[in-house]
Amino acid sequence: MKNVLKKPVVQTLIASLICIVLGLLIGYIVLLFINPSGAGEAIVAVVKNFLNSSRANLRLKNFGNTLVKTAPLLMCSLSVLFAYKVGLFNIGVAGQFVVGSCACLISSLGWGWSWLPCLLFAFAVGAAYGAIVGLLKAYCNVNEVISGIMLNWIGLYTSNMILNAVKEPTSPYTLHMASDAPQAILPSAGLNELFNGNKYVTIAIPLAIVLAIIIMVLLDKTKLGYELKATGNNKNAAKYAGMAEKRNIILTLAIAGALAALGGAFLYQTDYEQWSVTQSSVPGMGFNGIAAAFLGGLHPIGAIFSSYFIQHITNGGAYVDLTKYSSQISDLISSIIIYLCGFVLFIKFAMNNWIRKSEEKQAQKTAAGNGKGGDGK
């Protein structure tokens, strides 16, 4: 049994399930304190999400909506885990998501570009924005957490100013891409028909999954991935071994920034949402990506499932009975569960610690038994 528990995949699965159950339990307790009469129904509604819909065709459509927002969340998750695998904490993922959103919106609504150039432009802008953090880290030894947080807000307010040029005349929201820049909407390639004609379902979903696989291969099967991880483990040793440690740091954060920026493009190039130029806080998608990365065990394939789960419960919060709870209760429940997702590594550490102590005790008992046997002879 202990040999099975030593496997990283098993540990990640168990730790993730524990975090999910704890999150749901704490969310249920909070609901009991607010209004005990509807607590059970509310937590079930969150878990069921699109299954709350009465008709099959509506369930399919709402399932598609969950997948639409899973794709950008997965990209943010990949951004975080890619940097973390190289020993860097990319807390600037939210700002990179923002500048990617800004790049695709201004190039489509303002300049009339088609979907592929908009996507590539978002990728390039995100890479450049992430590289700023890398340059500060590599050449000025500025902690990436500090520079990442600062750039989150710089990116937000700069994007608000830029996108003010393409907002609706009577509202703070940007123009609808479907009516003002239909050429920039990602193609559906027939996927929308699988979800009852949901027009927001596009190639962003399979693209995100393909990119997750590419990141896995890059990190585990290539020389570049080995050098990046070696630099993250010990940049001085990597330098001694002839690796370009400064280049690797910059490249890592540039790739991380590009992935997060693609997340913004995957969301806004479906026309699922409009950007508000008056918003004063960075979108939660970037920070949710941190939770998704850890819940998935910092593995690209695990991130696919964890990103879907987090978006599933986030969308499920919309089905809570608002006659018994305030409109913010869905965000509260989702936030509790997402917060608990960050404890996956701690639980894995506790499991390994327990296994180690158990093995030490077993070794001591075996040694003591062998000693007694020797004395008897």
Secondary structure, DSSP 4 states (H G I P E B T S, - for coil): -HHHHTSHHHHHHHHHHHHHHHHHHHHHHHHHHH-GGGHHHHHHHHHHGGGGSSSHHHHHHHHHHHHHHHHHHHHHHHHHHHHHHTT---TTHHHHHHHHHHHHHIIIIIT---HHHHHHHHHHHHHHHHHHHHHHHHHH---HHHHHHHHHHHHHHHHHHHHGGGB-TTSSBBPPHHHH-GGGSPP-TTGGGGGTT-TT--THHHHHHHHHHHHHHHHHHSHHHHHHHHHHH-HHHHHHTT--HHHHHHHHHHHHHHHHHHHHHHHHTTTSS--BTT--S--HHHHHHHHHHHHTTT-HHHHHHHHHHHHHHHHHGGGS-TTTS-TTHHHHHHHHHHHHHTTHHHHHHHHHHHHHHHHHHHHHHHHHHHHHHHHH-
